[in-house]
Amino acid sequence: MKTKNIKRSFALAVAIAISTLGSMAQTLGGGSIHGNFEANGQYYMPASKYYADSVPNEKMLGAGFANFIYANDNFSAGFRYETYMNSLLGFPQGYSNNSGIPYRFITYKNEGLEVTAGNFYEQFGSGLIYRTYEERGLGYDNAMEGLRIKYSPVNGVYFKGIIGKERLYFNAIYTIPGLVRGFDGEVNLNEAISSWAEHKTKIIIGGSFVSKYQTSNDPFHVLPVNVGASAGRLNIIRGNLNLSGEYAYKINDPSASNGYIYKDGQALLVNANYSKKGFGITLSAERVDNMDFRADRNAKQIDQMINFLPVLAKQHTYALAAFYPYASQANGEMGVQAELFYIFKPNTFLGGKYGTNIDVNYSQTQSIDRQQINSSTAVGKENTKGYTSNFFKIGKEVYFHDINMEVTKKVSKTFKFVATYMNIICNRDITVAPGDGTVNAQVAVLEMFFKVTDKKTIRTEMQHLSTMQDQKNWAMGLIEYTIAPHLYVAALDLYNYGNPDKNYQLHYPNLSAGFTKNANRFAIGYGKQRAGIFCVGGLCRQVPASNGITLSITSSF
């Protein structure tokens, strides 16, 4: 009876919210209402006895959301309704068997001032000390609930101020321990100084400060209730050259993630890129030391993150290349990345008739240098400053290495291919769990496009992963037929033919189809999902093995 009442209350809340937006549109003299909808479901079925699949008791699981936004001149308001009945396997348990309106806002703009009350997403600089965002594929959402003010008093000068608490699934705001407050300022000198408007060199400077407040009743540690972090940044642009850098500093913040040490944190991120027609090069470097910054010092995994630490590694989309992703190591890492893009012009020896695109990417991330504070204190010992570290010294342990080359070639009016090679070293003791060891994998991919008619295309993928570690060798094949812009059908198979245990030399087939009409898209699939790590932008979650039918519906208006 209680569950029915809860569901009726949620349904009533949605009806009232939609009715309210409609009434506002009439009262305020017009305006527009727009939004989007998405629903995903899976029916789980058992597979072979050797396939470690998960079959929940309810068998059918699903998740969905709908955004409704009203806009009228300088005023906008909206909300998002979400439902997880029950949540898909692999999503954080905090979403299970829950529905509600966790995101709602009202925004007003007037003469350079913008005020948002309710929920919002925001980022200061590159995010080293503050970023709230949503990554629905991971089940990650740390939207702020509170107040945000933006103000631009003159051209080229921008201020932001925020205060509130971060979302934690469907937990009530009064149960969330950490209060986050922050300020950001940025000046575009070429916009702010009229005499600089025509200068070829563009200069943008900025700075941020973020503080989190959390009470403490810990009987074993003396914990700071206010933890502050500050950052400064500089961006210089001249012609085709763009240089940027940001440095962040955080005071001591003992927490579950760093083993309750009292060491200050630091982060440095620098980027340089040069591009012109047919050529581009990007160089990046970072150093991170004890920069795990959370609204709740006791949070684990990826919950309650205040800041964002970008990964200096290419985000691969091919299935086998994504087997061994890298996740940011907030407690310490040093990384570099370089990427070169070049187009060989048409009607040249390497370009051929239509030209040839080459993209080479290299990245490597290692540990930072850590030394004992003194001879009697172990590195990382609880209730100490943890360790000392030479800022410019690289640690000896390799966390991740990736060197890859991609060649895109149009051979004729009806045929194009993309050939890719990757050499990946992934220290899974760091990225997954101690004892998983280091994997050295070679991945080769050949993707081909055959144009049948102007609207009909056949796409194929052939992939191979070779390694002496983990589950050894894999092969993958895919074929997809598309009738643009409405229909596609596809079939693929992953085969772990190199597994040392012959009982686990399994196939992971999948059949799928999708239909699109205007703003509506429907997709259905059937097949097996291997267990593994799924990552987006440096955040990762474990995905269990499963087998069954999937359905997805998306729409916008």
C-alpha positions in Angstrom: 0.0 0.0 0.0 2.9 2.3 0.8 4.6 1.7 -2.5 1.4 2.5 -4.4 1.0 5.8 -2.5 4.6 6.7 -3.4 4.1 6.0 -7.1 0.8 8.0 -7.0 2.7 10.9 -5.4 5.4 10.9 -8.1 2.8 10.8 -10.8 0.9 13.6 -9.2 4.1 15.7 -8.9 4.8 15.2 -12.6 1.3 16.2 -13.6 1.4 19.3 -11.4 4.8 20.3 -12.8 3.7 20.0 -16.5 0.5 21.8 -15.7 2.5 24.6 -14.0 4.7 25.1 -17.0 1.7 25.3 -19.3 0.1 27.9 -17.0 3.3 29.9 -17.0 3.4 30.0 -20.8 -0.1 31.4 -20.8 0.4 33.8 -17.9 3.7 35.2 -19.2 2.4 35.7 -22.7 3.7 32.9 -24.9 7.2 31.6 -24.8 8.0 28.0 -25.8 8.2 24.6 -24.1 10.8 22.1 -25.3 12.6 19.1 -24.0 13.6 15.5 -24.6 12.8 11.9 -23.5 14.7 8.7 -23.2 13.8 5.2 -22.1 16.0 2.1 -21.9 15.0 -1.4 -20.9 16.4 -4.9 -20.9 14.8 -8.3 -20.5 17.4 -10.6 -18.9 17.7 -14.2 -19.8 20.1 -17.0 -18.7 22.9 -18.1 -21.1 25.2 -21.1 -21.1 26.4 -22.6 -17.8 29.9 -21.2 -18.4 28.7 -17.7 -19.1 28.8 -15.7 -15.8 25.6 -13.7 -16.6 23.4 -12.0 -14.0 19.7 -12.6 -14.1 17.7 -10.5 -11.6 14.6 -11.8 -10.0 12.4 -9.3 -11.8 14.1 -10.1 -15.2 12.9 -6.9 -16.8 14.7 -3.7 -15.7 14.5 -0.2 -17.0 15.5 3.5 -16.7 14.2 6.6 -18.3 13.9 10.4 -18.0 12.1 13.3 -19.5 13.2 17.0 -19.6 10.7 19.8 -19.8 11.9 23.4 -20.3 9.9 26.6 -20.6 11.7 29.7 -22.1 10.4 33.2 -22.6 12.8 36.0 -23.3 15.0 36.4 -20.2 13.1 33.8 -18.2 13.4 30.0 -18.2 12.3 27.2 -16.0 12.3 23.4 -16.2 12.5 20.0 -14.6 13.6 16.5 -15.3 11.6 13.4 -14.2 13.7 10.2 -13.8 12.6 6.6 -13.1 14.6 3.5 -12.4 12.2 0.6 -12.0 14.4 -1.3 -11.2 17.7 0.1 -12.3 19.6 -1.6 -15.1 22.4 -3.9 -13.9 25.7 -2.1 -13.5 24.1 1.2 -12.5 24.8 2.4 -8.9 22.5 0.8 -6.4 21.4 4.3 -5.2 19.1 4.5 -8.2 17.4 1.2 -7.7 13.6 1.2 -7.4 13.4 5.0 -7.4 11.5 7.7 -9.3 11.2 11.4 -8.9 12.1 14.9 -10.0 15.7 15.4 -8.9 16.4 18.3 -11.2 14.4 21.5 -11.4 15.4 25.1 -11.9 14.4 28.7 -12.5 16.7 31.1 -14.3 16.4 34.9 -14.9 18.7 37.2 -16.9 18.8 41.0 -16.8 21.4 43.4 -18.0 24.4 41.1 -17.6 23.1 39.4 -14.5 21.9 35.8 -14.5 20.4 34.0 -11.5 19.6 30.3 -11.2 17.7 28.9 -8.3 17.4 25.1 -8.0 19.6 22.6 -9.8 22.4 23.4 -12.3 25.6 22.2 -13.9 28.7 24.4 -13.8 32.5 24.3 -14.4 35.3 26.6 -13.4 38.2 26.6 -15.9 39.2 23.1 -16.9 37.5 21.7 -13.8 40.5 21.0 -11.7 38.7 22.3 -8.6 35.1 22.4 -9.7 32.9 20.7 -12.2 29.3 19.4 -11.9 28.0 17.4 -14.8 26.0 14.3 -15.9 27.3 11.2 -17.6 24.2 9.1 -18.0 25.9 6.1 -19.4 27.8 5.7 -16.1 24.9 6.6 -13.9 26.8 9.6 -12.8 25.2 12.9 -11.9 26.5 15.4 -9.3 24.2 18.3 -10.2 24.3 21.1 -7.7 21.1 22.1 -5.8 21.3 25.7 -4.5 22.0 29.1 -6.0 24.2 30.2 -8.9 24.8 33.9 -9.9 26.6 35.0 -13.1 27.5 38.6 -13.8 29.3 40.5 -16.5 29.6 44.1 -15.5 31.5 45.2 -18.6 32.5 43.5 -21.9 35.2 40.8 -21.3 34.7 40.5 -17.5 32.8 37.5 -16.2 32.0 36.4 -12.6 30.3 33.3 -11.3 29.3 32.4 -7.7 27.7 29.1 -6.5 26.5 27.6 -3.2 24.6 24.4 -2.6 24.9 20.6 -2.2 25.6 18.0 -4.9 23.1 15.4 -5.9 23.6 11.9 -4.5 21.1 9.7 -6.3 17.7 10.3 -4.8 18.9 11.2 -1.3 17.2 14.2 0.3 19.3 17.3 0.3 19.3 17.5 4.1 20.9 14.1 4.3 23.9 15.1 2.1 26.8 16.1 4.4 28.9 18.5 2.3 28.1 22.1 1.5 30.0 23.5 -1.5 30.7 27.2 -2.1 32.7 28.7 -5.0 33.6 31.8 -7.0 35.2 32.1 -10.4 36.3 35.2 -12.4 37.6 35.5 -15.9 38.9 38.5 -18.0 39.2 38.5 -21.7 41.7 41.4 -22.1 41.0 41.9 -25.8 37.3 42.4 -25.0 37.8 44.4 -21.8 40.4 46.8 -23.1 39.1 48.6 -26.2 42.6 49.4 -27.5 43.5 45.7 -27.5 40.5 44.7 -29.6 42.5 44.5 -32.9 45.6 42.8 -31.4 46.5 39.5 -33.0 47.4 38.0 -29.7 44.4 37.2 -27.5 44.8 36.8 -23.7 42.3 35.4 -21.3 43.1 35.1 -17.5 41.0 33.5 -14.8 40.9 32.3 -11.2 38.7 30.2 -9.0 38.2 29.4 -5.3 36.0 26.5 -4.0 35.3 25.5 -0.4 33.5 22.6 1.0 32.1 22.4 4.6 31.5 19.2 6.4 31.1 18.6 10.1 33.1 15.9 11.8 32.5 13.6 14.8 35.4 11.2 13.9 36.8 9.7 17.1 40.1 8.7 15.4 41.0 11.8 13.3 41.1 15.5 13.8 39.5 16.6 10.5 39.2 20.1 9.0 35.5 21.1 8.6 36.4 23.7 5.9 38.6 22.6 3.0 39.5 25.2 0.3 40.9 24.9 -3.1 42.1 27.6 -5.5 43.2 27.7 -9.1 44.6 30.1 -11.7 44.6 29.8 -15.4 45.9 31.5 -18.6 45.0 31.1 -22.2 47.0 32.8 -25.0 45.8 32.6 -28.6 47.7 33.9 -31.6 46.7 32.9 -35.1 46.8 29.1 -35.4 48.5 28.7 -32.0 46.7 28.1 -28.7 48.4 27.8 -25.4 46.6 27.2 -22.1 47.5 26.2 -18.6 45.9 25.9 -15.2 47.4 25.3 -11.7 45.3 24.2 -8.7 46.1 23.9 -5.0 44.0 22.3 -2.3 44.7 22.4 1.5 45.0 19.2 3.4 41.9 17.1 3.1 42.2 13.7 4.9 39.6 11.3 3.5 38.7 7.7 2.9 40.2 8.0 -0.6 43.7 9.1 0.4 44.0 7.1 3.6 43.4 10.1 6.0 46.7 11.8 5.3 47.2 15.6 5.9 49.1 16.5 2.7 48.1 19.4 0.6 47.0 18.7 -3.0 48.3 20.1 -6.3 47.4 19.8 -10.0 48.9 21.3 -13.1 47.4 21.0 -16.6 49.0 22.5 -19.7 48.0 22.3 -23.4 49.4 23.6 -26.6 47.9 23.1 -30.1 48.7 24.4 -33.5 46.4 23.8 -36.5 46.0 24.9 -40.1 44.2 23.4 -43.1 45.3 19.8 -43.4 47.6 19.8 -40.3 47.3 19.8 -36.6 49.4 19.0 -33.5 48.4 18.9 -29.9 50.7 18.5 -26.8 49.4 18.1 -23.3 50.9 17.4 -19.9 49.6 17.1 -16.4 50.6 16.4 -12.8 48.2 15.4 -10.1 49.0 14.9 -6.4 46.4 14.2 -3.7 43.6 16.0 -5.6 40.7 13.8 -4.7 38.1 16.5 -3.8 34.7 15.3 -2.6 31.7 16.9 -0.9 31.7 13.9 1.5 35.1 12.8 2.8 33.8 9.3 3.4 32.4 8.8 -0.2 33.9 6.0 -2.3 34.1 5.1 -6.0 32.9 8.1 -8.0 30.3 9.6 -5.7 30.3 13.2 -4.6 33.2 14.4 -6.7 33.6 18.2 -6.6 36.4 18.4 -9.2 37.2 16.8 -12.5 40.6 15.5 -13.6 40.8 15.0 -17.4 42.5 11.9 -18.8 45.4 12.4 -21.1 44.6 9.5 -23.3 42.6 8.9 -26.5 39.0 7.8 -25.8 38.7 4.7 -28.0 35.2 3.8 -29.4 36.1 0.5 -31.0 34.9 -2.4 -28.9 38.2 -4.3 -28.4 40.2 -1.0 -28.0 37.9 -0.1 -25.1 38.7 -3.3 -23.2 41.5 -1.6 -21.2 40.5 2.0 -20.5 42.3 4.3 -18.1 40.7 6.1 -15.2 42.1 9.3 -13.6 44.2 8.6 -10.5 43.4 11.6 -8.2 45.9 10.5 -5.5 48.8 10.9 -7.9 49.8 10.7 -11.6 51.9 12.4 -14.2 50.9 12.1 -17.8 51.7 13.4 -21.3 49.8 13.2 -24.6 50.7 14.2 -28.1 48.6 14.0 -31.2 49.5 14.7 -34.9 46.9 15.0 -37.6 47.9 15.3 -41.3 46.1 15.2 -44.6 48.0 14.1 -47.7 46.5 16.1 -50.5 44.6 14.5 -53.4 46.5 13.6 -56.5 49.8 13.0 -54.7 51.7 9.8 -54.2 50.4 9.2 -50.6 47.2 11.0 -51.1 45.9 9.2 -54.1 42.9 10.5 -56.0 40.9 11.6 -52.9 43.6 12.3 -50.3 44.6 10.4 -47.1 44.1 11.3 -43.5 46.6 10.2 -40.8 46.1 10.6 -37.1 48.9 9.5 -34.7 48.4 9.7 -30.9 50.7 8.9 -28.1 50.0 9.0 -24.3 51.7 7.8 -21.2 50.8 8.1 -17.5 53.0 7.1 -14.6 53.1 7.4 -10.9 54.5 10.4 -9.1 57.6 10.5 -7.0 56.9 9.6 -3.3 59.5 9.7 -0.6 59.2 9.0 3.2 58.7 12.0 5.5 61.3 10.5 7.8 62.9 7.1 8.3 60.3 6.0 10.8 57.2 7.0 8.9 56.0 4.8 6.0 54.7 6.5 2.8 51.0 7.2 3.1 50.8 6.4 6.8 47.5 7.5 8.3 47.4 10.7 10.4 50.6 12.1 8.9 51.5 14.3 6.0 51.8 11.0 4.0 54.9 11.6 1.9 57.0 14.2 0.2 57.2 14.5 -3.6 59.5 16.3 -6.0 57.1 18.2 -8.3 59.1 17.6 -11.4 60.2 14.0 -10.8 58.3 11.2 -12.5 57.6 8.0 -10.6 58.8 4.6 -11.9 55.5 2.8 -12.1 53.7 2.9 -15.5 50.0 3.2 -15.1 49.0 3.5 -18.8 50.5 3.7 -22.2 48.9 4.0 -25.6 50.4 4.6 -29.0 48.0 4.4 -31.9 47.7 5.3 -35.6 44.6 5.8 -37.7 44.6 6.0 -41.5 41.4 7.1 -43.2 41.3 6.6 -47.0 38.6 7.2 -49.6 39.5 4.7 -52.4 36.6 5.5 -54.8 33.2 7.2 -54.8 31.7 4.0 -53.3 34.4 2.7 -51.0 36.2 4.1 -47.9 38.2 2.5 -45.1 39.7 3.3 -41.7 42.6 1.3 -40.5 43.8 1.6 -36.9 46.6 0.1 -34.9 46.9 0.4 -31.1 49.6 -0.7 -28.6 48.2 -0.4 -25.1 49.8 -1.1 -21.7 47.3 -0.9 -18.8 48.3 -1.4 -15.2 45.1 -3.0 -13.9 46.5 -3.2 -10.3 45.8 0.6 -10.4 42.8 1.0 -12.7 40.8 -2.1 -11.6 42.0 -3.9 -8.4 45.3 -5.0 -6.9 46.3 -8.4 -8.2 44.9 -8.0 -11.7 48.4 -7.3 -13.1 49.5 -5.4 -16.2 48.2 -6.1 -19.6 50.1 -5.4 -22.8 47.7 -5.5 -25.8 48.0 -5.1 -29.5 44.7 -4.1 -31.2 44.1 -3.9 -35.0 40.9 -2.6 -36.6 39.7 -2.4 -40.2 36.5 -0.5 -40.7 35.1 -0.3 -44.3 32.2 1.7 -45.8 30.5 0.6 -49.0 28.1 3.0 -50.6 25.4 1.1 -52.4 23.3 4.1 -53.4 23.0 7.7 -52.2 21.0 6.5 -49.1 22.1 2.9 -48.7 25.4 2.0 -47.0 27.1 -1.2 -45.7 29.6 -0.8 -42.9 31.9 -3.6 -41.7 34.3 -3.9 -38.8 37.0 -6.5 -38.3 38.9 -6.2 -35.0 41.6 -8.3 -33.3 43.1 -8.0 -29.8 46.3 -9.9 -29.0 47.7 -10.2 -25.4 49.5 -12.8 -23.3 47.6 -11.6 -20.2 44.1 -11.5 -18.8 41.7 -13.5 -21.1 44.2 -13.6 -24.0 43.1 -13.1 -27.6 39.8 -11.8 -28.9 38.3 -11.3 -32.4 35.3 -9.2 -33.4 33.3 -8.9 -36.6 30.4 -6.5 -37.4 28.2 -5.8 -40.4 25.7 -2.9 -40.6 23.3 -1.9 -43.3 21.9 1.6 -43.2 19.1 3.2 -45.2 19.5 6.9 -44.4 18.1 8.6 -42.5 15.5 6.1 -41.2 16.7 2.5 -40.7 19.7 0.4 -39.8 20.3 -3.3 -38.9 23.5 -4.7 -37.6 25.0 -8.0 -36.4 28.3 -8.5 -34.5 30.1 -11.1 -32.6 32.9 -11.0 -30.0 34.9 -14.2 -29.6 37.3 -14.9 -26.8 39.1 -17.6 -28.8 42.3 -17.3 -26.9 41.0 -17.9 -23.4 43.3 -20.5 -21.6 40.2 -22.2 -20.2 38.4 -23.8 -23.2 35.1 -23.7 -21.4 35.3 -19.9 -21.5 36.2 -19.6 -25.2 32.8 -18.0 -25.7 31.0 -16.0 -28.4 29.2 -12.8 -27.5 26.8 -12.2 -30.4 24.5 -9.3 -30.8 21.7 -8.4 -33.3 20.3 -4.9 -33.4 18.0 -2.6 -35.4 17.0 1.0 -35.2 14.4 3.2 -36.8 14.4 7.0 -36.9 11.7 9.3 -38.0 12.0 13.1 -37.4 13.0 13.5 -33.7 12.0 10.0 -32.6 14.4 7.0 -32.5 13.6 3.4 -31.7 16.3 0.7 -31.2 16.1 -3.0 -30.3 18.7 -5.6 -29.8 19.4 -9.1 -28.6 22.6 -10.6 -27.4 25.3 -11.1 -24.7 27.3 -8.4 -22.9 30.7 -9.4 -21.5 31.7 -8.3 -18.0 34.2 -5.5 -17.9 35.0 -1.9 -17.1 33.1 0.9 -18.8 34.7 4.4 -18.8 33.8 7.8 -20.0 36.2 10.8 -19.6 38.2 9.2 -16.9 35.3 7.9 -14.7 34.6 4.2 -14.8 32.2 1.6 -13.5 32.0 -2.1 -13.5 29.5 -3.7 -16.0 28.3 -7.2 -15.2 27.8 -9.9 -17.8 24.3 -10.1 -19.1 22.2 -11.7 -21.8 18.8 -10.6 -23.2 16.7 -8.2 -25.2 17.3 -4.4 -25.0 15.0 -1.6 -26.1 15.7 2.1 -26.4 13.4 5.0 -27.2 14.6 8.6 -27.6 12.6 11.7 -28.6 12.9 15.5 -28.5 10.5 18.3 -29.0 
